[in-house]
């Protein structure tokens, strides 16, 4: 009995580890590699670049991605940027010293929308839903 439950536990832990590794690869490593490849390919289109940036910033705030969205972003970029504005640490906003990565996220939102709600994700979301 002990042997069977130990085997089940080891199998479950191995499966959980494998799923975690795959999730990390799919959400962190692959988007970075894809973004790099698209940026290095001189034949990449703006649509391909925008899609690579969207995949990159879906789970990971990215300085270069936010900067590039100023020029290649479109309406589909706005929800992802708002999602990233939600990640700005409240303590940084309150202290008035927001990291430059978040500043680029906000600048991209302003460039794409013509609006400026600072780092208030709720105001950005309300604007987006009511436009």
C-alpha positions, 0 to 999 in steps of 0.5 A, spaced: 500 500 500 505 504 501 509 503 495 503 504 491 501 511 494 509 513 493 509 511 486 502 515 485 505 521 489 512 521 485 508 521 478 503 526 480 509 531 482 513 529 476 507 531 472 506 538 476 513 539 475 513 538 467 506 542 467 509 548 470 516 548 466 511 548 460 507 553 462 513 558 464 516 556 457 510 558 453 508 564 457 515 567 459 521 564 454 517 563 448 514 570 447 521 573 448 524 568 443 519 570 438 519 577 439 527 577 438 526 573 432 521 577 429 525 584 431 531 581 427 528 579 421 528 584 416 522 582 412 517 582 418 511 586 417 508 591 422 502 586 424 507 580 425 511 585 430 505 587 433 503 580 434 509 578 437 509 584 442 502 582 444 504 575 446 510 578 450 506 583 454 501 579 455 504 576 461 511 580 462 511 587 462 517 589 457 520 596 456 522 595 448 515 592 447 512 598 450 516 603 446 515 599 439 507 599 441 508 607 440 509 606 433 506 599 431 500 599 436 493 599 434 486 598 437 488 591 439 494 593 443 490 597 448 487 592 453 494 589 454 497 596 455 491 597 460 492 590 463 500 592 464 498 599 467 494 594 473 501 591 474 504 598 476 506 598 484 501 602 488 507 604 492 511 607 486 505 611 484 503 614 491 511 616 491 511 619 484 517 615 482 514 610 477 519 606 473 521 607 466 518 601 463 511 603 466 512 610 463 513 607 456 506 603 457 503 609 459 506 613 453 504 608 449 496 608 451 496 616 451 499 615 443 494 610 441 488 613 445 489 621 445 487 620 453 491 620 459 489 617 465 495 616 468 496 610 472 489 609 474 487 602 471 480 603 473 479 610 469 483 607 463 478 601 463 472 605 464 474 609 458 475 603 454 469 600 455 465 606 454 468 609 448 
